[in-house]
Amino acid sequence: MASDAALQKALKDAREGRLDAALASVRIMVQRDPKDWSAVQVYAMLLCDAGQFTQAIHHFARVVTVVPDAAPLRNNYANALLAAGRARDAVDEWRAALRADPTYRMAYLGLTRALIECGDADAAVRDGERGLALHPDWPRLAHNMANALEAAMRVDESVTLLKSTLAHHPKEGWLRSRTMQALNYVDVPLKESVAAHREFLACATGSCEHARTDSNRDRPLSIGILSGDMRTHSVAYFALPFIERREPGSSLTIFSIGVAKEADPMRARIRSLADEWVELSGAVDSAIDREIRRRNIDVLIELGGHTAGGRLSALDSAPAPVIISAIGYPNTSGHRAVGWRIVDAITDPLSEPAQCTEQLLRIDPCFLCYAPPANTPERVMPPFDGPIIFGSFNLATKISPRCARMWADVVRAVPGSRLLIKSQAIADPGARERLLVMLETAGIARERVDVIPTMATLGEHLACYSRVHIALDTVPYNGTTTTCEALWMGVPVIALMGDRHSARVGASLLAAAGHPEWVAATPAEFTTIAAALASDRTRLGSLRGSLPGSLAASALCDQPKYASAFAKAIRHAWQQPRE
């Protein structure tokens, strides 16, 4: 039987970024004694960290069969099932954990996550409320409860809960981070959003000496990417152009802090492009800091910000001399170690006071570059004699009450028109009903709204654009990938120019795609542009055929030029004097 000391050492190795070594040592223990349940349990946990969920589930199931009434063991098993995409099975295991111990708080934490994945956000809210009644001062559960409220299309309530919880736990950086992310979805004054992000400066707690490398301004650079989204994810697709075409002579190390599903093709592709891939999915902040320092990274590019794919807390001690935030988060990081941020002249104009704590690196005409998918379904127009269909395939949580009112003006301006909304949240009956009520309150009768859930594959998702004449962007948080996809499928997109980065992404994408005329300065102009396009079906049919080609030839898809500009931005940041 393995000693507790040996198992604790393996867990410590994993936390410090030595996952392969930890797995190897515990695998030997399990092979030596397959019924050493402590070792089997640890082995399964490490397999989860490595993304090997099938094996992990097999071993967790063995343990639970032998010790069926241990709530913590059920919890670990459920976590593995959820990570493998088996949310309903995970719910069953967490319910079993609560039958064994009705006060077991980790089960409530897991249930809120799993029920959201099952498309039952209302049930997640109910279980979150039960858990908080038993454990009222637990910010982790309040955080998950906020996620459930958001998934249930109760976004304002979610933000209120996050703010209230943060007021009681102001030093919890991860909680402040989640609250800042939520503010992007709601219509808060710009100054409130800016202030909230600047307050994050106080959350960095690092005490190590800031990293230093050879300061030669012109030498080849060692570049690192820190991300939890180096997998089949929109961030990875937007990062590909500069990963594939980085500055000659530079080296690239990927520090992966997210677990991907087994055999993920994008993960494999990026891994093949990197000089080194460092797996840190289960590592603590200090281990991530150490692994970055150990490789003498000159410029570290973090791609997640305050999203689930980020890990800003690991940057508290500045493990690289230059740290740049890019792509993944539509706002400033507010982190004192992040010195630079990639933007453009539309999202962050030179003429306006900076909303960021970082210095700005402007890549024009757009801070992003779209790489169209290789396999695209046939581009088909809706029936010529049918109603005009306006569509949005953005996250439903981006549809704010103001957005609904703006869309209602469009629908009223085009007699007989309809609205098609496609979003994962719509699979949840409660969320769908609240969305329909919001639209109805804004002035769009529910019989003029069609809703469809997320499709299983990218091809099926793109094919849904055959049902849409014109796409409508969301406010105050614009679409990104969805805007590019609509254009690629020959569907014009109308956007409203907002007052902050997250509300100007649509304008930036459309300008780079060669269609600034589809960007409105006011809601009234938004309606005018939409009505004008809707009145010319011949023009819409022509765009269905010509728009993909013009997009491919536009600056938005010019990968070599974008990669060159990105490399110059990195070099510029590196060559600036540093303290």
C-alpha positions as CSV (number, residue, x, y, z in Angstrom):
1,M,0.0,0.0,0.0
2,A,1.3,3.4,-0.9
3,S,2.3,5.7,1.9
4,D,0.5,9.0,2.5
5,A,3.8,10.7,2.1
6,A,4.3,9.3,-1.4
7,L,0.8,10.3,-2.5
8,Q,1.2,13.8,-1.0
9,K,4.5,14.2,-2.9
10,A,2.8,13.2,-6.1
11,L,0.0,15.8,-5.5
12,K,2.7,18.4,-4.7
13,D,4.5,17.5,-7.9
14,A,1.3,18.1,-9.9
15,R,0.6,21.4,-8.3
16,E,4.1,22.5,-9.1
17,G,3.8,21.7,-12.7
18,R,5.4,18.2,-12.7
19,L,2.3,16.4,-13.7
20,D,4.0,13.7,-15.9
21,A,6.3,12.8,-13.0
22,A,3.3,12.6,-10.6
23,L,1.4,10.4,-12.9
24,A,4.3,8.1,-13.5
25,S,5.0,7.6,-9.8
26,V,1.3,6.9,-8.8
27,R,0.8,4.6,-11.8
28,I,3.5,2.4,-10.4
29,M,1.8,2.3,-7.0
30,V,-1.6,1.3,-8.6
31,Q,0.1,-1.3,-10.8
32,R,1.7,-2.8,-7.7
33,D,-1.5,-2.8,-5.7
34,P,-4.7,-2.3,-7.8
35,K,-6.8,-2.3,-4.6
36,D,-4.9,0.5,-2.9
37,W,-7.9,2.8,-3.0
38,S,-6.1,5.8,-1.8
39,A,-3.5,5.5,-4.6
40,V,-6.3,4.7,-7.2
41,Q,-8.1,7.9,-6.1
42,V,-5.1,10.1,-6.4
43,Y,-4.2,8.5,-9.8
44,A,-7.7,9.3,-11.1
45,M,-7.4,12.9,-9.9
46,L,-4.1,13.3,-11.8
47,L,-5.6,11.7,-14.9
48,C,-8.2,14.4,-14.8
49,D,-5.5,17.1,-14.7
50,A,-4.0,15.5,-17.7
51,G,-7.3,15.4,-19.6
52,Q,-7.4,11.6,-19.7
53,F,-11.0,11.5,-18.5
54,T,-12.0,8.1,-19.8
55,Q,-9.3,6.4,-17.7
56,A,-10.0,8.7,-14.7
57,I,-13.7,7.8,-14.8
58,H,-12.9,4.1,-14.9
59,H,-10.7,4.4,-11.7
60,F,-13.1,6.7,-9.8
61,A,-16.0,4.2,-10.5
62,R,-13.9,1.4,-9.0
63,V,-13.3,3.5,-5.8
64,V,-17.0,4.5,-5.5
65,T,-18.1,0.9,-5.9
66,V,-16.0,-0.1,-2.9
67,V,-16.8,3.0,-0.8
68,P,-20.3,4.1,-1.9
69,D,-21.2,6.4,1.0
70,A,-18.2,8.7,1.0
71,A,-19.4,12.1,-0.3
72,P,-15.9,13.4,-1.1
73,L,-15.2,10.4,-3.3
74,R,-18.5,10.9,-5.1
75,N,-17.6,14.5,-5.6
76,N,-14.3,13.7,-7.3
77,Y,-16.0,11.1,-9.5
78,A,-18.7,13.7,-10.5
79,N,-16.0,16.3,-11.3
80,A,-14.5,13.8,-13.7
81,L,-17.8,13.0,-15.3
82,L,-18.6,16.7,-15.8
83,A,-15.2,17.4,-17.3
84,A,-15.8,14.5,-19.8
85,G,-19.1,16.1,-20.9
86,R,-21.3,13.7,-18.9
87,A,-23.2,16.4,-17.0
88,R,-26.3,14.4,-16.3
89,D,-24.2,11.5,-14.8
90,A,-22.4,14.1,-12.7
91,V,-25.7,15.4,-11.3
92,D,-26.6,11.9,-10.3
93,E,-23.3,11.5,-8.4
94,W,-23.6,14.8,-6.6
95,R,-27.2,13.9,-5.6
96,A,-25.8,10.6,-4.2
97,A,-23.2,12.6,-2.3
98,L,-25.9,14.7,-0.7
99,R,-27.9,11.5,0.2
100,A,-24.7,10.4,2.1
101,D,-24.2,13.8,3.7
102,P,-27.0,16.4,3.2
103,T,-24.7,19.3,4.3
104,Y,-21.8,18.4,2.1
105,R,-21.1,21.7,0.5
106,M,-18.9,20.6,-2.4
107,A,-21.9,18.8,-3.9
108,Y,-23.9,22.0,-4.0
109,L,-20.9,23.7,-5.7
110,G,-20.8,20.9,-8.3
111,L,-24.6,20.7,-8.9
112,T,-24.8,24.4,-9.8
113,R,-22.2,23.8,-12.5
114,A,-23.5,20.5,-13.8
115,L,-27.2,21.6,-14.0
116,I,-26.2,24.6,-16.1
117,E,-24.4,22.2,-18.5
118,C,-27.6,20.1,-18.5
119,G,-29.6,23.1,-19.7
120,D,-31.5,23.4,-16.4
121,A,-30.4,26.7,-15.0
122,D,-33.5,27.1,-12.9
123,A,-32.7,23.9,-11.0
124,A,-29.1,25.1,-10.6
125,V,-30.4,28.3,-9.0
126,R,-32.6,26.2,-6.7
127,D,-29.7,24.0,-5.6
128,G,-27.5,27.1,-5.2
129,E,-30.1,28.7,-2.9
130,R,-30.3,25.4,-0.8
131,G,-26.5,25.4,-0.5
132,L,-26.2,29.0,0.4
133,A,-28.9,28.6,3.1
134,L,-26.6,26.0,4.7
135,H,-23.3,27.8,3.9
136,P,-24.3,31.5,3.6
137,D,-20.8,33.0,3.7
138,W,-19.1,30.9,1.0
139,P,-18.0,33.0,-1.9
140,R,-17.3,30.0,-4.2
141,L,-20.9,28.9,-4.0
142,A,-22.1,32.5,-4.5
143,H,-20.0,32.7,-7.6
144,N,-21.5,29.5,-9.0
145,M,-25.0,30.7,-8.0
146,A,-24.2,33.9,-10.0
147,N,-23.3,31.8,-13.0
148,A,-26.6,29.9,-12.7
149,L,-28.5,33.2,-12.6
150,E,-26.7,34.4,-15.7
151,A,-27.4,31.1,-17.5
152,A,-31.1,31.5,-16.5
153,M,-31.1,35.0,-18.3
154,R,-31.3,36.7,-14.9
155,V,-28.2,38.7,-15.7
156,D,-28.9,41.8,-13.6
157,E,-29.5,39.5,-10.5
158,S,-26.2,37.7,-11.2
159,V,-24.3,41.0,-11.2
160,T,-26.0,42.1,-8.0
161,L,-25.1,38.9,-6.3
162,L,-21.5,39.2,-7.4
163,K,-21.2,42.8,-6.2
164,S,-22.8,41.9,-2.9
165,T,-20.5,38.9,-2.4
166,L,-17.4,41.0,-3.4
167,A,-18.4,43.6,-0.8
168,H,-18.1,41.0,1.9
169,H,-14.9,39.5,0.4
170,P,-13.0,42.4,-1.2
171,K,-9.6,40.7,-1.1
172,E,-10.7,37.7,-3.2
173,G,-9.0,38.5,-6.5
174,W,-10.8,35.7,-8.4
175,L,-14.2,37.0,-7.2
176,R,-13.3,40.5,-8.3
177,S,-12.2,39.1,-11.6
178,R,-15.6,37.4,-12.2
179,T,-17.5,40.5,-11.2
180,M,-15.5,42.6,-13.7
181,Q,-16.2,40.1,-16.4
182,A,-19.9,40.3,-15.6
183,L,-20.0,44.1,-15.9
184,N,-19.2,43.8,-19.6
185,Y,-22.7,42.3,-20.2
186,V,-24.7,45.0,-18.5
187,D,-25.3,48.7,-19.2
188,V,-23.2,50.2,-16.5
189,P,-21.7,53.7,-16.9
190,L,-18.3,53.6,-18.5
191,K,-16.7,55.2,-15.5
192,E,-18.0,52.4,-13.3
193,S,-16.5,49.7,-15.5
194,V,-13.2,51.5,-15.7
195,A,-13.1,52.1,-11.9
196,A,-13.9,48.4,-11.2
197,H,-11.1,47.2,-13.5
198,R,-8.6,49.7,-12.0
199,E,-9.4,48.5,-8.5
200,F,-8.1,45.1,-9.5
201,L,-4.6,46.6,-9.2
202,A,-4.9,46.1,-5.5
203,C,-5.4,42.3,-5.9
204,A,-1.9,41.5,-7.1
205,T,-0.1,40.0,-4.1
206,G,3.2,38.8,-5.6
207,S,6.4,39.4,-3.7
208,C,9.1,37.8,-6.0
209,E,11.6,39.9,-7.9
210,H,10.3,40.8,-11.3
211,A,11.9,38.7,-14.0
212,R,14.9,39.9,-16.0
213,T,16.4,38.5,-19.2
214,D,19.1,39.7,-21.6
215,S,18.0,43.3,-22.4
216,N,19.6,43.4,-25.9
217,R,16.9,45.3,-27.8
218,D,17.5,43.6,-31.2
219,R,18.1,40.0,-30.4
220,P,15.7,37.1,-31.2
221,L,13.0,36.9,-28.5
222,S,11.8,34.0,-26.4
223,I,8.0,34.4,-26.5
224,G,5.5,32.7,-24.2
225,I,1.7,32.3,-24.4
226,L,-0.3,31.8,-21.3
227,S,-3.8,30.5,-22.0
228,G,-6.4,28.1,-20.9
229,D,-8.0,28.2,-24.4
230,M,-5.3,26.5,-26.6
231,R,-7.9,24.0,-27.9
232,T,-11.0,24.1,-30.1
233,H,-12.0,27.6,-28.9
234,S,-12.4,31.0,-30.6
235,V,-9.4,32.4,-28.8
236,A,-7.2,29.7,-30.3
237,Y,-8.5,30.4,-33.8
238,F,-7.7,34.1,-33.5
239,A,-4.3,33.4,-32.1
240,L,-3.3,31.1,-34.9
241,P,-2.2,33.8,-37.4
242,F,0.6,35.0,-35.1
243,I,1.5,31.6,-33.8
244,E,2.0,30.2,-37.3
245,R,3.9,33.3,-38.6
246,R,5.9,34.6,-35.6
247,E,9.0,36.7,-36.0
248,P,11.9,34.7,-37.6
249,G,14.4,33.5,-35.1
250,S,12.0,33.8,-32.1
251,S,11.1,30.8,-30.0
252,L,7.6,30.0,-28.8
253,T,6.5,28.3,-25.6
254,I,2.9,27.5,-24.8
255,F,2.0,27.5,-21.1
256,S,-1.3,25.6,-21.2
257,I,-3.5,26.2,-18.1
258,G,-6.6,24.5,-19.4
259,V,-7.6,20.9,-19.8
260,A,-8.8,20.0,-23.3
261,K,-11.0,17.1,-24.3
262,E,-9.1,14.1,-25.4
263,A,-7.8,14.2,-29.0
264,D,-8.7,17.9,-29.5
265,P,-7.5,18.8,-33.1
266,M,-6.7,22.5,-32.4
267,R,-4.7,21.6,-29.3
268,A,-2.7,19.1,-31.4
269,R,-2.2,21.7,-34.1
270,I,-0.9,24.4,-31.8
271,R,1.3,22.0,-30.0
272,S,3.0,21.1,-33.2
273,L,3.7,24.7,-34.0
274,A,5.3,25.5,-30.6
275,D,8.9,25.0,-29.7
276,E,7.8,23.8,-26.3
277,W,4.4,23.0,-24.7
278,V,4.3,23.2,-20.9
279,E,1.3,21.5,-19.3
280,L,0.2,23.4,-16.2
281,S,-3.5,22.7,-16.0
282,G,-3.4,21.6,-12.4
283,A,-0.6,23.9,-11.3
284,V,-0.7,26.5,-8.6
285,D,0.2,30.1,-9.3
286,S,3.7,29.9,-7.9
287,A,4.4,26.9,-10.1
288,I,3.3,28.7,-13.2
289,D,5.5,31.7,-12.2
290,R,8.4,29.4,-11.7
291,E,8.0,27.5,-15.0
292,I,7.8,30.8,-17.0
293,R,10.9,32.2,-15.2
294,R,12.8,28.9,-15.7
295,R,12.6,29.3,-19.5
296,N,13.7,32.9,-19.5
297,I,10.7,34.2,-21.4
298,D,11.2,37.7,-22.7
299,V,7.7,38.5,-23.7
300,L,4.7,36.7,-22.3
301,I,1.3,37.1,-24.0
302,E,-1.7,36.3,-21.9
303,L,-4.9,35.5,-23.8
304,G,-7.5,35.1,-21.2
305,G,-7.8,38.2,-19.0
306,H,-10.7,37.8,-16.6
307,T,-12.3,34.9,-18.5
308,A,-12.3,31.3,-17.5
309,G,-9.3,30.9,-19.8
310,G,-7.1,33.3,-17.9
311,R,-4.9,33.1,-14.9
312,L,-3.9,36.7,-14.1
313,S,-3.1,35.8,-10.5
314,A,-0.1,33.7,-11.7
315,L,1.4,37.0,-13.1
316,D,1.4,38.8,-9.7
317,S,5.2,38.7,-9.5
318,A,5.8,39.5,-13.2
319,P,7.5,36.2,-14.4
320,A,8.5,37.9,-17.7
321,P,10.0,41.3,-18.3
322,V,7.3,42.2,-20.8
323,I,3.7,41.0,-20.4
324,I,1.0,41.7,-23.0
325,S,-2.7,41.1,-22.9
326,A,-4.4,40.2,-26.1
327,I,-7.5,38.7,-27.8
328,G,-9.5,36.9,-25.1
329,Y,-10.9,39.7,-22.9
330,P,-12.7,42.8,-24.1
331,N,-11.4,45.2,-21.4
332,T,-8.3,46.1,-19.5
333,S,-6.8,43.5,-17.3
334,G,-6.3,46.0,-14.5
335,H,-3.2,44.0,-13.4
336,R,-0.1,45.9,-12.5
337,A,2.2,43.3,-14.0
338,V,0.5,43.5,-17.4
339,G,2.3,46.4,-19.1
340,W,0.7,46.3,-22.6
341,R,-2.6,45.5,-24.3
342,I,-3.3,44.8,-28.0
343,V,-6.1,47.1,-29.4
344,D,-6.8,49.2,-32.5
345,A,-7.7,52.8,-33.3
346,I,-11.4,52.0,-33.5
347,T,-11.8,50.0,-30.3
348,D,-9.5,52.4,-28.4
349,P,-9.2,55.7,-30.3
350,L,-6.1,57.9,-29.8
351,S,-8.4,60.9,-29.3
352,E,-10.0,59.5,-26.1
353,P,-8.7,59.1,-22.6
354,A,-7.2,55.6,-22.1
355,Q,-9.6,53.2,-20.4
356,C,-6.8,50.7,-19.7
357,T,-4.2,50.3,-17.0
358,E,-1.8,49.0,-19.7
359,Q,0.0,50.9,-22.4
360,L,-1.7,50.3,-25.7
361,L,-0.3,48.6,-28.7
362,R,-2.5,49.4,-31.7
363,I,-2.7,47.0,-34.6
364,D,-4.7,48.6,-37.4
365,P,-7.1,48.3,-39.0
366,C,-8.1,45.6,-36.5
367,F,-6.7,44.0,-33.4
368,L,-7.9,40.6,-34.6
369,C,-7.4,38.5,-37.6
370,Y,-10.0,36.0,-38.8
371,A,-9.0,32.6,-40.1
372,P,-12.1,31.2,-42.0
373,P,-12.8,27.5,-41.5
374,A,-11.6,25.1,-44.1
375,N,-14.9,23.2,-44.6
376,T,-17.8,25.6,-45.2
377,P,-21.3,24.5,-46.0
378,E,-23.1,25.8,-49.1
379,R,-24.3,29.4,-48.8
380,V,-28.0,29.4,-49.4
381,M,-30.5,32.3,-49.2
382,P,-33.8,32.0,-47.3
383,P,-36.8,31.7,-49.6
384,F,-37.2,34.8,-51.8
385,D,-40.9,35.2,-51.1
386,G,-40.6,34.6,-47.3
387,P,-40.3,37.2,-44.6
388,I,-37.0,39.1,-43.9
389,I,-35.2,37.2,-41.1
390,F,-33.0,39.2,-38.8
391,G,-30.7,36.9,-36.8
392,S,-28.3,36.8,-33.8
393,F,-26.1,33.8,-33.0
394,N,-24.4,35.5,-30.1
395,L,-24.6,34.4,-26.5
396,A,-28.1,35.0,-25.2
397,T,-26.6,36.7,-22.2
398,K,-25.3,39.5,-24.5
399,I,-28.9,40.4,-25.3
400,S,-29.5,43.3,-22.9
401,P,-32.8,45.1,-22.4
402,R,-31.3,48.0,-24.4
403,C,-30.3,45.6,-27.2
404,A,-33.8,44.1,-27.2
405,R,-35.4,47.6,-27.6
406,M,-33.0,48.4,-30.5
407,W,-33.9,45.2,-32.3
408,A,-37.6,45.8,-31.7
409,D,-37.2,49.1,-33.6
410,V,-35.7,47.2,-36.5
411,V,-38.4,44.6,-36.6
412,R,-41.1,47.3,-36.5
413,A,-39.4,49.1,-39.3
414,V,-39.6,46.1,-41.6
415,P,-43.3,44.8,-41.8
416,G,-43.6,41.1,-41.6
417,S,-40.0,40.5,-40.6
418,R,-38.9,37.9,-38.0
419,L,-36.1,37.5,-35.5
420,L,-34.1,34.2,-35.3
421,I,-32.0,33.7,-32.2
422,K,-29.5,30.8,-31.8
423,S,-27.7,30.3,-28.5
424,Q,-26.9,27.5,-26.1
425,A,-28.9,29.2,-23.3
426,I,-32.1,28.8,-25.4
427,A,-32.0,25.0,-24.8
428,D,-32.9,25.9,-21.2
429,P,-36.7,26.3,-21.0
430,G,-36.6,28.9,-18.2
431,A,-33.9,31.0,-19.9
432,R,-35.8,30.8,-23.2
433,E,-39.0,32.0,-21.6
434,R,-37.2,35.0,-19.9
435,L,-35.6,35.9,-23.2
436,L,-38.9,35.9,-25.0
437,V,-40.5,38.0,-22.2
438,M,-37.6,40.5,-22.5
439,L,-38.1,40.7,-26.3
440,E,-41.9,41.0,-25.8
441,T,-41.5,43.8,-23.3
442,A,-39.2,45.6,-25.8
443,G,-41.9,45.3,-28.5
444,I,-41.2,42.1,-30.4
445,A,-44.2,39.7,-30.2
446,R,-43.1,36.2,-29.4
447,E,-44.8,34.8,-32.5
448,R,-42.3,36.8,-34.6
449,V,-39.3,35.2,-32.8
450,D,-37.8,31.8,-33.6
451,V,-35.2,30.3,-31.3
452,I,-32.9,27.4,-31.9
453,P,-30.2,25.9,-29.6
454,T,-26.5,25.4,-30.4
455,M,-25.7,22.8,-33.1
456,A,-23.4,19.9,-32.5
457,T,-20.8,20.8,-35.2
458,L,-19.3,23.9,-36.7
459,G,-20.7,22.9,-40.1
460,E,-24.3,22.7,-38.7
461,H,-23.9,26.0,-36.9
462,L,-22.7,27.8,-40.1
463,A,-25.5,26.2,-42.2
464,C,-28.0,27.9,-39.9
465,Y,-27.1,31.2,-41.6
466,S,-29.1,30.0,-44.6
467,R,-32.1,31.0,-42.5
468,V,-30.9,34.6,-42.0
469,H,-31.0,37.6,-44.3
470,I,-29.3,40.1,-42.0
471,A,-27.4,39.6,-38.7
472,L,-27.8,42.1,-35.8
473,D,-25.0,42.7,-33.3
474,T,-25.5,42.8,-29.6
475,V,-25.0,45.8,-27.2
476,P,-23.2,46.7,-25.0
477,Y,-21.1,43.6,-25.5
478,N,-20.5,43.0,-29.2
479,G,-20.1,39.6,-30.9
480,T,-16.7,38.6,-32.3
481,T,-16.5,35.2,-33.8
482,T,-20.2,35.3,-34.7
483,T,-19.7,38.5,-36.6
484,C,-16.9,37.0,-38.6
485,E,-18.8,33.8,-39.2
486,A,-21.9,35.6,-40.5
487,L,-19.8,37.6,-43.0
488,W,-18.1,34.4,-44.1
489,M,-21.5,32.9,-44.8
490,G,-22.5,35.9,-46.9
491,V,-24.7,37.6,-44.3
492,P,-24.3,41.3,-43.6
493,V,-24.0,42.4,-40.0
494,I,-25.1,45.7,-38.5
495,A,-23.3,47.0,-35.5
496,L,-23.7,50.0,-33.2
497,M,-20.6,52.1,-32.3
498,G,-20.4,52.1,-28.5
499,D,-18.3,54.0,-25.9
500,R,-15.9,51.3,-24.9
501,H,-13.8,48.5,-26.3
502,S,-16.4,45.7,-25.8
503,A,-18.9,47.9,-27.6
504,R,-16.7,48.7,-30.5
505,V,-15.4,45.3,-31.6
506,G,-18.2,45.0,-34.2
507,A,-17.3,48.4,-35.7
508,S,-13.6,47.3,-35.9
509,L,-14.4,44.0,-37.5
510,L,-16.7,45.5,-40.1
511,A,-14.3,48.3,-41.0
512,A,-11.5,45.8,-41.5
513,A,-13.8,43.7,-43.6
514,G,-14.5,46.6,-45.9
515,H,-18.0,47.5,-44.7
516,P,-17.9,50.5,-42.4
517,E,-21.3,51.5,-43.8
518,W,-22.9,48.9,-41.7
519,V,-21.8,50.6,-38.5
520,A,-24.4,52.9,-36.9
521,A,-23.6,55.9,-34.8
522,T,-27.0,55.9,-33.1
523,P,-29.8,53.4,-32.5
524,A,-31.9,55.3,-35.0
525,E,-29.2,54.9,-37.7
526,F,-29.0,51.2,-36.7
527,T,-32.7,50.9,-37.7
528,T,-32.2,52.9,-40.9
529,I,-29.3,50.7,-42.1
530,A,-31.2,47.5,-41.3
531,A,-34.4,48.7,-43.1
532,A,-32.4,49.8,-46.2
533,L,-30.7,46.4,-46.5
534,A,-34.0,44.6,-45.9
535,S,-35.7,46.5,-48.7
536,D,-33.2,45.3,-51.3
537,R,-33.4,41.5,-51.6
538,T,-31.4,41.6,-54.9
539,R,-28.6,43.2,-53.0
540,L,-28.9,40.7,-50.2
541,G,-28.7,37.8,-52.7
542,S,-25.7,39.4,-54.4
543,L,-23.9,39.7,-51.0
544,R,-24.5,36.1,-50.2
545,G,-22.3,35.3,-53.2
546,S,-19.8,38.1,-53.1
547,L,-19.2,38.8,-49.4
548,P,-17.2,35.6,-48.6
549,G,-14.7,36.4,-51.3
550,S,-14.4,40.1,-50.4
551,L,-13.9,39.1,-46.7
552,A,-11.2,36.6,-47.6
553,A,-9.4,39.4,-49.5
554,S,-9.9,42.0,-46.8
555,A,-7.6,43.2,-44.1
556,L,-9.6,41.2,-41.5
557,C,-8.3,37.9,-43.1
558,D,-4.8,39.1,-44.1
559,Q,-2.9,36.7,-41.9
560,P,0.6,37.5,-43.1
561,K,0.1,41.3,-42.7
562,Y,-1.5,40.8,-39.3
563,A,1.2,38.5,-38.1
564,S,3.9,41.0,-39.2
565,A,2.0,43.8,-37.3
566,F,1.7,41.6,-34.2
567,A,5.4,40.8,-34.3
568,K,6.2,44.5,-34.6
569,A,4.0,45.3,-31.7
570,I,5.8,42.7,-29.6
571,R,9.2,44.1,-30.6
572,H,8.0,47.6,-29.8
573,A,7.0,46.6,-26.3
574,W,10.3,44.8,-25.8
575,Q,12.4,47.8,-26.9
576,Q,10.8,50.3,-24.6
577,P,12.8,51.3,-21.5
578,R,11.8,49.3,-18.5
579,E,12.2,50.0,-14.8
